[in-house]
Amino acid sequence: MTYPKKVILALALFFLGCLFYLAYTQQQQQDYNYGKSWWSIYFADPRTNDLSFIIENHSSEKNFHWEISVDKNPLSQGDTTAGLGEKKKITVKALQDIAGKKIKLKISTPKSSKEIYKNL
């Protein structure tokens, strides 16, 4: 095998190795649970009066406490668990006389808390 053929073969093998490495790292970055720690909350249907919400967990946290309040008055609360990679839907019973008011949903874990709002 001549020198130019060896160089071309070495570059081709190096290029293929780089492609495999990039594909592997890209696959890890697209995985919500690999090396990441986050959780989020959102209303199941933000355009209606439905107060049901979803906890999407991609962290080591498992225990969540939630509280719904209207104008700083607590209306409903509870505790739930959600494992790694789980989307947990919490269905809230219909609340009376909340039309035209600002709803606050607060979710807390032992390490952090988050709030979202909804105007009805």
C-alpha positions in Angstrom: 0.0 0.0 0.0 1.4 3.4 -0.9 1.8 6.3 1.3 -1.1 8.4 -0.1 -3.5 5.4 0.3 -2.4 5.0 3.9 -3.1 8.6 4.6 -6.5 8.5 3.0 -7.4 5.3 4.9 -6.3 6.8 8.2 -8.3 10.0 7.6 -11.4 7.9 6.6 -11.1 5.9 9.8 -10.6 9.0 11.9 -13.7 10.6 10.2 -15.8 7.5 10.9 -14.6 7.5 14.5 -15.6 11.1 14.9 -19.1 10.5 13.4 -19.7 7.6 15.8 -18.6 9.7 18.8 -20.8 12.7 17.8 -23.8 10.4 17.3 -23.2 8.9 20.7 -22.9 12.3 22.5 -25.9 13.7 20.7 -28.0 10.7 21.8 -27.1 11.4 25.4 -27.9 15.1 25.1 -31.4 14.3 23.8 -32.2 12.1 26.7 -34.1 14.1 29.3 -32.9 12.1 32.2 -29.2 11.5 31.3 -27.0 13.7 33.5 -29.8 16.3 34.0 -31.9 17.3 37.0 -35.0 19.3 36.4 -38.8 19.2 36.8 -41.6 21.3 35.5 -45.2 22.1 36.1 -47.9 23.2 33.6 -51.7 23.3 33.4 -53.2 20.4 31.4 -55.5 22.8 29.6 -54.4 26.4 30.0 -57.2 27.9 27.9 -60.2 26.7 30.0 -61.3 26.9 33.6 -59.9 23.4 34.3 -57.2 23.6 37.1 -55.8 20.2 36.5 -52.0 20.3 36.1 -49.1 18.1 35.2 -45.8 17.5 37.0 -43.0 16.4 34.7 -40.1 15.0 36.7 -36.6 14.5 35.3 -34.8 14.8 38.7 -34.0 12.8 41.7 -36.9 14.4 43.5 -39.9 12.1 44.2 -42.1 13.9 46.7 -44.1 17.0 45.6 -46.5 19.2 47.6 -48.9 21.3 45.7 -51.2 24.2 46.8 -53.8 26.2 44.8 -54.7 29.6 46.1 -56.9 32.4 44.9 -56.0 36.0 46.0 -53.6 34.6 48.6 -56.3 32.3 50.1 -55.5 28.6 49.9 -58.3 26.6 48.3 -56.8 23.1 47.7 -53.6 21.3 48.5 -52.1 17.9 48.5 -49.1 15.7 48.2 -48.0 13.4 45.3 -45.1 11.4 44.1 -43.6 11.3 40.6 -40.7 9.1 39.7 -37.8 9.8 37.3 -39.2 10.4 33.7 -42.8 10.4 34.9 -45.5 12.8 33.9 -48.1 12.9 36.7 -51.4 14.5 36.1 -53.2 16.0 39.1 -56.9 16.4 38.6 -58.4 19.2 40.8 -62.0 19.3 41.7 -64.0 22.2 40.3 -63.8 25.2 42.5 -66.7 27.6 43.0 -66.7 31.3 42.5 -63.2 31.7 41.0 -64.3 33.4 37.8 -62.3 36.6 37.0 -59.7 35.8 39.6 -56.0 35.1 39.6 -55.1 31.4 40.4 -51.7 30.6 41.8 -50.4 27.0 41.7 -47.3 26.4 43.9 -45.4 23.2 43.8 -42.6 22.5 46.3 -40.1 19.8 47.0 -37.7 19.6 49.9 -35.1 21.4 47.7 -37.0 23.9 45.6 -40.4 25.3 44.7 -42.0 26.7 41.5 -45.2 28.8 40.9 -47.4 29.3 37.9 -50.5 31.5 37.5 -53.7 31.4 35.6 -56.3 34.1 35.1 -59.9 33.0 34.8 
